[in-house]
Amino acid sequence: MAWVGTLTEIGGGIALLLGIAVTLVCVPLVFTMLVAMFTIHIHFGFSAVNTIGVTPAGPQFGPPGYEINLIYIAALIALASSKPTPFSIDAVLAQSRRSR
């Protein structure tokens, strides 16, 4: 099952970079972030900086909490609710449909 999450994140990231079906691609990516948040990160709490100790080399940071997942989910919702940019493949396809 881990390969499904990996392929979703890699394929979804590439699709977002190219601007292909952004609204559609955001749905599985949000679901992936929710799964990661509730299975892994929720145990570490809500902490932007989780310092677990200080050594002579400097502070030692622990694993991130679920705040990073909330940031990614907010960014994906913002992307899904926005219009395509002029250089996205979605915009190019929409322009070619209008010109026919």
Biopython code that builds the backbone (N, CA, C, O; Angstrom):
import numpy as np
from Bio.PDB.StructureBuilder import StructureBuilder

atoms = [
    (1, "MET", "N", (0.802, -1.209, 0.000)),
    (1, "MET", "CA", (0.000, 0.000, 0.000)),
    (1, "MET", "C", (0.841, 1.268, 0.000)),
    (1, "MET", "O", (0.383, 2.315, -0.459)),
    (2, "ALA", "N", (2.058, 1.186, 0.506)),
    (2, "ALA", "CA", (2.905, 2.376, 0.552)),
    (2, "ALA", "C", (3.214, 2.892, -0.847)),
    (2, "ALA", "O", (3.406, 4.093, -1.035)),
    (3, "TRP", "N", (3.265, 2.008, -1.817)),
    (3, "TRP", "CA", (3.561, 2.451, -3.179)),
    (3, "TRP", "C", (2.428, 3.298, -3.752)),
    (3, "TRP", "O", (2.663, 4.136, -4.623)),
    (4, "VAL", "N", (1.201, 3.088, -3.271)),
    (4, "VAL", "CA", (0.081, 3.912, -3.738)),
    (4, "VAL", "C", (0.278, 5.362, -3.289)),
    (4, "VAL", "O", (0.083, 6.295, -4.068)),
    (5, "GLY", "N", (0.664, 5.536, -2.035)),
    (5, "GLY", "CA", (0.934, 6.889, -1.538)),
    (5, "GLY", "C", (2.104, 7.534, -2.253)),
    (5, "GLY", "O", (2.070, 8.722, -2.573)),
    (6, "THR", "N", (3.142, 6.741, -2.503)),
    (6, "THR", "CA", (4.312, 7.262, -3.215)),
    (6, "THR", "C", (3.945, 7.691, -4.628)),
    (6, "THR", "O", (4.308, 8.787, -5.056)),
    (7, "LEU", "N", (3.229, 6.842, -5.355)),
    (7, "LEU", "CA", (2.828, 7.197, -6.724)),
    (7, "LEU", "C", (1.867, 8.381, -6.740)),
    (7, "LEU", "O", (1.919, 9.215, -7.645)),
    (8, "THR", "N", (0.993, 8.454, -5.745)),
    (8, "THR", "CA", (0.066, 9.584, -5.658)),
    (8, "THR", "C", (0.826, 10.889, -5.471)),
    (8, "THR", "O", (0.525, 11.888, -6.125)),
    (9, "GLU", "N", (1.808, 10.880, -4.579)),
    (9, "GLU", "CA", (2.553, 12.110, -4.319)),
    (9, "GLU", "C", (3.468, 12.487, -5.484)),
    (9, "GLU", "O", (3.578, 13.665, -5.823)),
    (10, "ILE", "N", (4.120, 11.508, -6.096)),
    (10, "ILE", "CA", (4.996, 11.821, -7.231)),
    (10, "ILE", "C", (4.177, 12.258, -8.437)),
    (10, "ILE", "O", (4.446, 13.298, -9.038)),
    (11, "GLY", "N", (3.172, 11.453, -8.786)),
    (11, "GLY", "CA", (2.334, 11.798, -9.935)),
    (11, "GLY", "C", (1.554, 13.079, -9.717)),
    (11, "GLY", "O", (1.434, 13.902, -10.625)),
    (12, "GLY", "N", (1.023, 13.249, -8.515)),
    (12, "GLY", "CA", (0.276, 14.466, -8.208)),
    (12, "GLY", "C", (1.159, 15.698, -8.212)),
    (12, "GLY", "O", (0.744, 16.763, -8.671)),
    (13, "GLY", "N", (2.383, 15.557, -7.700)),
    (13, "GLY", "CA", (3.319, 16.683, -7.710)),
    (13, "GLY", "C", (3.687, 17.106, -9.120)),
    (13, "GLY", "O", (3.753, 18.296, -9.428)),
    (14, "ILE", "N", (3.928, 16.115, -9.979)),
    (14, "ILE", "CA", (4.250, 16.424, -11.380)),
    (14, "ILE", "C", (3.054, 17.082, -12.063)),
    (14, "ILE", "O", (3.214, 18.050, -12.806)),
    (15, "ALA", "N", (1.853, 16.553, -11.808)),
    (15, "ALA", "CA", (0.651, 17.139, -12.402)),
    (15, "ALA", "C", (0.440, 18.573, -11.928)),
    (15, "ALA", "O", (0.037, 19.433, -12.712)),
    (16, "LEU", "N", (0.709, 18.835, -10.648)),
    (16, "LEU", "CA", (0.566, 20.203, -10.140)),
    (16, "LEU", "C", (1.590, 21.137, -10.775)),
    (16, "LEU", "O", (1.272, 22.275, -11.122)),
    (17, "LEU", "N", (2.819, 20.651, -10.925)),
    (17, "LEU", "CA", (3.847, 21.497, -11.548)),
    (17, "LEU", "C", (3.509, 21.844, -12.989)),
    (17, "LEU", "O", (3.760, 22.962, -13.440)),
    (18, "LEU", "N", (2.937, 20.882, -13.712)),
    (18, "LEU", "CA", (2.589, 21.121, -15.110)),
    (18, "LEU", "C", (1.240, 21.809, -15.276)),
    (18, "LEU", "O", (0.949, 22.369, -16.333)),
    (19, "GLY", "N", (0.428, 21.769, -14.242)),
    (19, "GLY", "CA", (-0.893, 22.391, -14.319)),
    (19, "GLY", "C", (-1.900, 21.529, -15.040)),
    (19, "GLY", "O", (-2.723, 22.038, -15.801)),
    (20, "ILE", "N", (-1.848, 20.218, -14.810)),
    (20, "ILE", "CA", (-2.771, 19.287, -15.448)),
    (20, "ILE", "C", (-3.817, 18.848, -14.425)),
    (20, "ILE", "O", (-3.472, 18.249, -13.406)),
    (21, "ALA", "N", (-5.074, 19.136, -14.686)),
    (21, "ALA", "CA", (-6.195, 18.701, -13.843)),
    (21, "ALA", "C", (-5.934, 18.984, -12.363)),
    (21, "ALA", "O", (-6.055, 18.094, -11.521)),
    (22, "VAL", "N", (-5.581, 20.209, -12.062)),
    (22, "VAL", "CA", (-5.169, 20.580, -10.710)),
    (22, "VAL", "C", (-6.268, 20.304, -9.688)),
    (22, "VAL", "O", (-5.995, 19.739, -8.628)),
    (23, "THR", "N", (-7.486, 20.688, -9.984)),
    (23, "THR", "CA", (-8.581, 20.475, -9.034)),
    (23, "THR", "C", (-8.782, 18.991, -8.756)),
    (23, "THR", "O", (-8.994, 18.595, -7.610)),
    (24, "LEU", "N", (-8.716, 18.183, -9.787)),
    (24, "LEU", "CA", (-8.893, 16.745, -9.637)),
    (24, "LEU", "C", (-7.727, 16.107, -8.893)),
    (24, "LEU", "O", (-7.936, 15.212, -8.075)),
    (25, "VAL", "N", (-6.522, 16.546, -9.159)),
    (25, "VAL", "CA", (-5.322, 15.972, -8.538)),
    (25, "VAL", "C", (-5.239, 16.335, -7.059)),
    (25, "VAL", "O", (-4.672, 15.574, -6.275)),
    (26, "CYS", "N", (-5.785, 17.467, -6.664)),
    (26, "CYS", "CA", (-5.719, 17.890, -5.263)),
    (26, "CYS", "C", (-6.488, 16.963, -4.328)),
    (26, "CYS", "O", (-6.126, 16.839, -3.157)),
    (27, "VAL", "N", (-7.526, 16.319, -4.813)),
    (27, "VAL", "CA", (-8.355, 15.460, -3.951)),
    (27, "VAL", "C", (-7.552, 14.284, -3.383)),
    (27, "VAL", "O", (-7.548, 14.114, -2.163)),
    (28, "PRO", "N", (-6.870, 13.459, -4.199)),
    (28, "PRO", "CA", (-6.095, 12.366, -3.602)),
    (28, "PRO", "C", (-4.905, 12.859, -2.779)),
    (28, "PRO", "O", (-4.490, 12.190, -1.833)),
    (29, "LEU", "N", (-4.355, 14.021, -3.130)),
    (29, "LEU", "CA", (-3.246, 14.553, -2.349)),
    (29, "LEU", "C", (-3.711, 15.001, -0.959)),
    (29, "LEU", "O", (-3.001, 14.794, 0.025)),
    (30, "VAL", "N", (-4.880, 15.604, -0.873)),
    (30, "VAL", "CA", (-5.435, 15.974, 0.432)),
    (30, "VAL", "C", (-5.714, 14.711, 1.239)),
    (30, "VAL", "O", (-5.429, 14.666, 2.435)),
    (31, "PHE", "N", (-6.265, 13.691, 0.597)),
    (31, "PHE", "CA", (-6.529, 12.432, 1.287)),
    (31, "PHE", "C", (-5.231, 11.824, 1.816)),
    (31, "PHE", "O", (-5.199, 11.322, 2.940)),
    (32, "THR", "N", (-4.168, 11.863, 1.027)),
    (32, "THR", "CA", (-2.866, 11.351, 1.464)),
    (32, "THR", "C", (-2.360, 12.125, 2.675)),
    (32, "THR", "O", (-1.830, 11.530, 3.613)),
    (33, "MET", "N", (-2.519, 13.440, 2.664)),
    (33, "MET", "CA", (-2.086, 14.244, 3.808)),
    (33, "MET", "C", (-2.909, 13.940, 5.054)),
    (33, "MET", "O", (-2.371, 13.923, 6.162)),
    (34, "LEU", "N", (-4.204, 13.699, 4.886)),
    (34, "LEU", "CA", (-5.042, 13.351, 6.034)),
    (34, "LEU", "C", (-4.641, 12.002, 6.629)),
    (34, "LEU", "O", (-4.598, 11.846, 7.849)),
    (35, "VAL", "N", (-4.349, 11.033, 5.767)),
    (35, "VAL", "CA", (-3.904, 9.727, 6.253)),
    (35, "VAL", "C", (-2.586, 9.868, 7.006)),
    (35, "VAL", "O", (-2.427, 9.307, 8.090)),
    (36, "ALA", "N", (-1.651, 10.607, 6.442)),
    (36, "ALA", "CA", (-0.361, 10.805, 7.115)),
    (36, "ALA", "C", (-0.544, 11.530, 8.447)),
    (36, "ALA", "O", (0.107, 11.202, 9.439)),
    (37, "MET", "N", (-1.430, 12.510, 8.455)),
    (37, "MET", "CA", (-1.646, 13.275, 9.678)),
    (37, "MET", "C", (-2.231, 12.403, 10.783)),
    (37, "MET", "O", (-1.759, 12.444, 11.920)),
    (38, "PHE", "N", (-3.252, 11.616, 10.461)),
    (38, "PHE", "CA", (-3.936, 10.843, 11.494)),
    (38, "PHE", "C", (-3.239, 9.538, 11.861)),
    (38, "PHE", "O", (-3.544, 8.953, 12.900)),
    (39, "THR", "N", (-2.311, 9.069, 11.032)),
    (39, "THR", "CA", (-1.618, 7.821, 11.370)),
    (39, "THR", "C", (-0.211, 8.043, 11.909)),
    (39, "THR", "O", (0.264, 7.246, 12.718)),
    (40, "ILE", "N", (0.460, 9.092, 11.488)),
    (40, "ILE", "CA", (1.859, 9.306, 11.876)),
    (40, "ILE", "C", (2.031, 10.554, 12.740)),
    (40, "ILE", "O", (2.473, 10.461, 13.885)),
    (41, "HIS", "N", (1.687, 11.704, 12.203)),
    (41, "HIS", "CA", (2.051, 12.979, 12.807)),
    (41, "HIS", "C", (1.199, 13.389, 14.001)),
    (41, "HIS", "O", (1.637, 14.212, 14.805)),
    (42, "ILE", "N", (0.017, 12.849, 14.136)),
    (42, "ILE", "CA", (-0.876, 13.264, 15.227)),
    (42, "ILE", "C", (-0.287, 12.931, 16.597)),
    (42, "ILE", "O", (-0.594, 13.598, 17.585)),
    (43, "HIS", "N", (0.556, 11.905, 16.655)),
    (43, "HIS", "CA", (1.154, 11.478, 17.925)),
    (43, "HIS", "C", (2.186, 12.483, 18.449)),
    (43, "HIS", "O", (2.494, 12.493, 19.641)),
    (44, "PHE", "N", (2.722, 13.331, 17.554)),
    (44, "PHE", "CA", (3.741, 14.300, 17.947)),
    (44, "PHE", "C", (3.137, 15.651, 18.307)),
    (44, "PHE", "O", (3.859, 16.560, 18.718)),
    (45, "GLY", "N", (1.827, 15.794, 18.160)),
    (45, "GLY", "CA", (1.144, 17.021, 18.548)),
    (45, "GLY", "C", (1.284, 18.132, 17.518)),
    (45, "GLY", "O", (1.820, 17.942, 16.426)),
    (46, "PHE", "N", (0.784, 19.294, 17.906)),
    (46, "PHE", "CA", (0.846, 20.478, 17.052)),
    (46, "PHE", "C", (2.025, 21.314, 17.518)),
    (46, "PHE", "O", (1.930, 22.038, 18.509)),
    (47, "SER", "N", (3.116, 21.213, 16.813)),
    (47, "SER", "CA", (4.317, 21.924, 17.232)),
    (47, "SER", "C", (5.140, 22.289, 16.014)),
    (47, "SER", "O", (5.617, 21.410, 15.295)),
    (48, "ALA", "N", (5.310, 23.576, 15.778)),
    (48, "ALA", "CA", (6.111, 24.006, 14.639)),
    (48, "ALA", "C", (7.588, 23.715, 14.857)),
    (48, "ALA", "O", (8.300, 23.379, 13.911)),
    (49, "VAL", "N", (8.049, 23.840, 16.079)),
    (49, "VAL", "CA", (9.440, 23.548, 16.413)),
    (49, "VAL", "C", (9.429, 22.630, 17.628)),
    (49, "VAL", "O", (9.101, 23.053, 18.736)),
    (50, "ASN", "N", (9.786, 21.388, 17.412)),
    (50, "ASN", "CA", (9.771, 20.390, 18.471)),
    (50, "ASN", "C", (11.204, 20.130, 18.918)),
    (50, "ASN", "O", (11.862, 19.230, 18.396)),
    (51, "THR", "N", (11.688, 20.902, 19.870)),
    (51, "THR", "CA", (13.046, 20.745, 20.370)),
    (51, "THR", "C", (13.056, 19.648, 21.424)),
    (51, "THR", "O", (12.321, 19.714, 22.409)),
    (52, "ILE", "N", (13.901, 18.632, 21.209)),
    (52, "ILE", "CA", (13.967, 17.533, 22.178)),
    (52, "ILE", "C", (15.204, 17.606, 23.057)),
    (52, "ILE", "O", (15.344, 16.832, 24.004)),
    (53, "GLY", "N", (16.094, 18.524, 22.750)),
    (53, "GLY", "CA", (17.282, 18.686, 23.579)),
    (53, "GLY", "C", (18.258, 19.665, 22.967)),
    (53, "GLY", "O", (18.139, 20.056, 21.806)),
    (54, "VAL", "N", (19.237, 20.055, 23.788)),
    (54, "VAL", "CA", (20.283, 20.955, 23.332)),
    (54, "VAL", "C", (21.618, 20.284, 23.634)),
    (54, "VAL", "O", (21.868, 19.848, 24.757)),
    (55, "THR", "N", (22.456, 20.211, 22.629)),
    (55, "THR", "CA", (23.786, 19.619, 22.777)),
    (55, "THR", "C", (24.818, 20.703, 22.493)),
    (55, "THR", "O", (24.446, 21.794, 22.062)),
    (56, "PRO", "N", (26.095, 20.441, 22.719)),
    (56, "PRO", "CA", (27.120, 21.431, 22.356)),
    (56, "PRO", "C", (27.109, 21.790, 20.867)),
    (56, "PRO", "O", (27.530, 22.881, 20.482)),
    (57, "ALA", "N", (26.622, 20.861, 20.030)),
    (57, "ALA", "CA", (26.538, 21.127, 18.593)),
    (57, "ALA", "C", (25.329, 21.984, 18.231)),
    (57, "ALA", "O", (25.252, 22.503, 17.117)),
    (58, "GLY", "N", (24.396, 22.135, 19.150)),
    (58, "GLY", "CA", (23.206, 22.935, 18.884)),
    (58, "GLY", "C", (21.951, 22.184, 19.270)),
    (58, "GLY", "O", (22.023, 21.095, 19.841)),
    (59, "PRO", "N", (20.795, 22.763, 18.960)),
    (59, "PRO", "CA", (19.533, 22.126, 19.335)),
    (59, "PRO", "C", (19.274, 20.863, 18.507)),
    (59, "PRO", "O", (19.660, 20.779, 17.341)),
    (60, "GLN", "N", (18.621, 19.897, 19.127)),
    (60, "GLN", "CA", (18.207, 18.672, 18.452)),
    (60, "GLN", "C", (16.689, 18.725, 18.283)),
    (60, "GLN", "O", (15.948, 18.874, 19.255)),
    (61, "PHE", "N", (16.249, 18.603, 17.056)),
    (61, "PHE", "CA", (14.830, 18.711, 16.762)),
    (61, "PHE", "C", (14.211, 17.337, 16.602)),
    (61, "PHE", "O", (14.824, 16.429, 16.039)),
    (62, "GLY", "N", (12.991, 17.189, 17.101)),
    (62, "GLY", "CA", (12.244, 15.947, 16.973)),
    (62, "GLY", "C", (11.435, 15.947, 15.685)),
    (62, "GLY", "O", (11.545, 16.865, 14.872)),
    (63, "PRO", "N", (10.625, 14.914, 15.507)),
    (63, "PRO", "CA", (9.796, 14.839, 14.305)),
    (63, "PRO", "C", (8.728, 15.932, 14.305)),
    (63, "PRO", "O", (8.283, 16.368, 15.366)),
    (64, "PRO", "N", (8.323, 16.369, 13.127)),
    (64, "PRO", "CA", (7.313, 17.430, 13.058)),
    (64, "PRO", "C", (5.950, 16.918, 13.494)),
    (64, "PRO", "O", (5.646, 15.731, 13.379)),
    (65, "GLY", "N", (5.147, 17.824, 13.989)),
    (65, "GLY", "CA", (3.775, 17.499, 14.351)),
    (65, "GLY", "C", (2.877, 17.593, 13.139)),
    (65, "GLY", "O", (3.349, 17.629, 12.002)),
    (66, "TYR", "N", (1.574, 17.634, 13.387)),
    (66, "TYR", "CA", (0.629, 17.611, 12.271)),
    (66, "TYR", "C", (0.392, 18.984, 11.649)),
    (66, "TYR", "O", (-0.415, 19.113, 10.728)),
    (67, "GLU", "N", (1.083, 20.008, 12.140)),
    (67, "GLU", "CA", (0.881, 21.340, 11.566)),
    (67, "GLU", "C", (1.338, 21.414, 10.118)),
    (67, "GLU", "O", (0.761, 22.161, 9.327)),
    (68, "ILE", "N", (2.357, 20.659, 9.759)),
    (68, "ILE", "CA", (2.845, 20.686, 8.376)),
    (68, "ILE", "C", (1.805, 20.088, 7.434)),
    (68, "ILE", "O", (1.650, 20.558, 6.307)),
    (69, "ASN", "N", (1.095, 19.062, 7.882)),
    (69, "ASN", "CA", (0.031, 18.487, 7.064)),
    (69, "ASN", "C", (-1.097, 19.488, 6.851)),
    (69, "ASN", "O", (-1.664, 19.567, 5.761)),
    (70, "LEU", "N", (-1.422, 20.257, 7.895)),
    (70, "LEU", "CA", (-2.472, 21.272, 7.760)),
    (70, "LEU", "C", (-2.070, 22.368, 6.777)),
    (70, "LEU", "O", (-2.908, 22.886, 6.039)),
    (71, "ILE", "N", (-0.795, 22.714, 6.771)),
    (71, "ILE", "CA", (-0.304, 23.718, 5.812)),
    (71, "ILE", "C", (-0.426, 23.197, 4.393)),
    (71, "ILE", "O", (-0.876, 23.914, 3.499)),
    (72, "TYR", "N", (-0.019, 21.929, 4.180)),
    (72, "TYR", "CA", (-0.123, 21.335, 2.837)),
    (72, "TYR", "C", (-1.581, 21.231, 2.393)),
    (72, "TYR", "O", (-1.894, 21.492, 1.232)),
    (73, "ILE", "N", (-2.463, 20.855, 3.299)),
    (73, "ILE", "CA", (-3.882, 20.752, 2.950)),
    (73, "ILE", "C", (-4.438, 22.125, 2.584)),
    (73, "ILE", "O", (-5.190, 22.245, 1.616)),
    (74, "ALA", "N", (-4.085, 23.155, 3.335)),
    (74, "ALA", "CA", (-4.545, 24.518, 3.021)),
    (74, "ALA", "C", (-4.021, 24.965, 1.659)),
    (74, "ALA", "O", (-4.750, 25.592, 0.891)),
    (75, "ALA", "N", (-2.768, 24.647, 1.355)),
    (75, "ALA", "CA", (-2.201, 25.019, 0.056)),
    (75, "ALA", "C", (-2.889, 24.267, -1.081)),
    (75, "ALA", "O", (-3.141, 24.845, -2.138)),
    (76, "LEU", "N", (-3.191, 23.000, -0.877)),
    (76, "LEU", "CA", (-3.886, 22.228, -1.915)),
    (76, "LEU", "C", (-5.301, 22.742, -2.140)),
    (76, "LEU", "O", (-5.769, 22.789, -3.278)),
    (77, "ILE", "N", (-5.986, 23.129, -1.068)),
    (77, "ILE", "CA", (-7.331, 23.704, -1.217)),
    (77, "ILE", "C", (-7.257, 25.032, -1.965)),
    (77, "ILE", "O", (-8.112, 25.323, -2.801)),
    (78, "ALA", "N", (-6.239, 25.837, -1.668)),
    (78, "ALA", "CA", (-6.064, 27.111, -2.386)),
    (78, "ALA", "C", (-5.792, 26.864, -3.871)),
    (78, "ALA", "O", (-6.330, 27.565, -4.728)),
    (79, "LEU", "N", (-4.965, 25.877, -4.170)),
    (79, "LEU", "CA", (-4.698, 25.548, -5.576)),
    (79, "LEU", "C", (-5.950, 25.045, -6.277)),
    (79, "LEU", "O", (-6.224, 25.423, -7.416)),
    (80, "ALA", "N", (-6.708, 24.193, -5.597)),
    (80, "ALA", "CA", (-7.908, 23.620, -6.206)),
    (80, "ALA", "C", (-8.974, 24.670, -6.473)),
    (80, "ALA", "O", (-9.758, 24.533, -7.412)),
    (81, "SER", "N", (-9.011, 25.705, -5.664)),
    (81, "SER", "CA", (-10.051, 26.722, -5.830)),
    (81, "SER", "C", (-9.616, 27.898, -6.704)),
    (81, "SER", "O", (-10.386, 28.838, -6.901)),
    (82, "SER", "N", (-8.403, 27.857, -7.223)),
    (82, "SER", "CA", (-7.925, 28.958, -8.062)),
    (82, "SER", "C", (-8.062, 28.624, -9.544)),
    (82, "SER", "O", (-8.281, 27.475, -9.927)),
    (83, "LYS", "N", (-7.929, 29.650, -10.352)),
    (83, "LYS", "CA", (-8.000, 29.484, -11.801)),
    (83, "LYS", "C", (-6.651, 28.977, -12.327)),
    (83, "LYS", "O", (-5.627, 29.143, -11.663)),
    (84, "PRO", "N", (-6.644, 28.363, -13.507)),
    (84, "PRO", "CA", (-5.369, 27.957, -14.104)),
    (84, "PRO", "C", (-4.528, 29.173, -14.474)),
    (84, "PRO", "O", (-5.060, 30.202, -14.891)),
    (85, "THR", "N", (-3.226, 29.049, -14.320)),
    (85, "THR", "CA", (-2.324, 30.127, -14.727)),
    (85, "THR", "C", (-2.142, 30.084, -16.237)),
    (85, "THR", "O", (-2.413, 29.053, -16.854)),
    (86, "PRO", "N", (-1.689, 31.175, -16.849)),
    (86, "PRO", "CA", (-1.566, 31.201, -18.311)),
    (86, "PRO", "C", (-0.619, 30.134, -18.876)),
    (86, "PRO", "O", (-0.780, 29.724, -20.026)),
    (87, "PHE", "N", (0.350, 29.684, -18.098)),
    (87, "PHE", "CA", (1.323, 28.727, -18.616)),
    (87, "PHE", "C", (0.984, 27.277, -18.278)),
    (87, "PHE", "O", (1.750, 26.374, -18.616)),
    (88, "SER", "N", (-0.141, 27.041, -17.624)),
    (88, "SER", "CA", (-0.510, 25.670, -17.270)),
    (88, "SER", "C", (-1.097, 24.949, -18.481)),
    (88, "SER", "O", (-1.602, 25.576, -19.413)),
    (89, "ILE", "N", (-1.019, 23.645, -18.447)),
    (89, "ILE", "CA", (-1.572, 22.846, -19.539)),
    (89, "ILE", "C", (-3.097, 22.975, -19.562)),
    (89, "ILE", "O", (-3.699, 22.956, -20.636)),
    (90, "ASP", "N", (-3.721, 23.104, -18.404)),
    (90, "ASP", "CA", (-5.171, 23.318, -18.352)),
    (90, "ASP", "C", (-5.572, 24.584, -19.098)),
    (90, "ASP", "O", (-6.569, 24.583, -19.821)),
    (91, "ALA", "N", (-4.817, 25.653, -18.934)),
    (91, "ALA", "CA", (-5.129, 26.912, -19.620)),
    (91, "ALA", "C", (-4.918, 26.782, -21.127)),
    (91, "ALA", "O", (-5.707, 27.302, -21.916)),
    (92, "VAL", "N", (-3.865, 26.094, -21.518)),
    (92, "VAL", "CA", (-3.603, 25.888, -22.952)),
    (92, "VAL", "C", (-4.721, 25.070, -23.580)),
    (92, "VAL", "O", (-5.187, 25.388, -24.674)),
    (93, "LEU", "N", (-5.155, 24.015, -22.891)),
    (93, "LEU", "CA", (-6.249, 23.194, -23.413)),
    (93, "LEU", "C", (-7.551, 23.986, -23.477)),
    (93, "LEU", "O", (-8.304, 23.848, -24.442)),
    (94, "ALA", "N", (-7.831, 24.809, -22.475)),
    (94, "ALA", "CA", (-9.040, 25.635, -22.479)),
    (94, "ALA", "C", (-8.994, 26.651, -23.609)),
    (94, "ALA", "O", (-10.015, 26.922, -24.241)),
    (95, "GLN", "N", (-7.827, 27.213, -23.868)),
    (95, "GLN", "CA", (-7.669, 28.182, -24.961)),
    (95, "GLN", "C", (-7.894, 27.512, -26.313)),
    (95, "GLN", "O", (-8.516, 28.098, -27.199)),
    (96, "SER", "N", (-7.396, 26.297, -26.478)),
    (96, "SER", "CA", (-7.582, 25.602, -27.762)),
    (96, "SER", "C", (-9.044, 25.205, -27.962)),
    (96, "SER", "O", (-9.523, 25.176, -29.095)),
    (97, "ARG", "N", (-9.763, 24.897, -26.869)),
    (97, "ARG", "CA", (-11.186, 24.588, -26.980)),
    (97, "ARG", "C", (-11.988, 25.819, -27.381)),
    (97, "ARG", "O", (-12.936, 25.725, -28.160)),
    (98, "ARG", "N", (-11.600, 26.984, -26.841)),
    (98, "ARG", "CA", (-12.308, 28.234, -27.158)),
    (98, "ARG", "C", (-12.071, 28.667, -28.590)),
    (98, "ARG", "O", (-12.947, 29.273, -29.207)),
    (99, "SER", "N", (-10.911, 28.369, -29.123)),
    (99, "SER", "CA", (-10.586, 28.838, -30.478)),
    (99, "SER", "C", (-11.208, 27.960, -31.571)),
    (99, "SER", "O", (-11.177, 28.331, -32.744)),
    (100, "ARG", "N", (-11.762, 26.821, -31.211)),
    (100, "ARG", "CA", (-12.379, 25.954, -32.232)),
    (100, "ARG", "C", (-13.742, 26.413, -32.593)),
    (100, "ARG", "O", (-14.399, 25.799, -33.434)),
]
sb = StructureBuilder()
sb.init_structure("model")
sb.init_model(0)
sb.init_chain("A")
sb.init_seg("    ")
for serial, (resi, resn, name, xyz) in enumerate(atoms, 1):
    if name == "N":
        sb.init_residue(resn, " ", resi, " ")
    sb.init_atom(name, np.array(xyz, "f"), 0.0, 1.0, " ", f" {name:<3s}", serial, name[0])
structure = sb.get_structure()
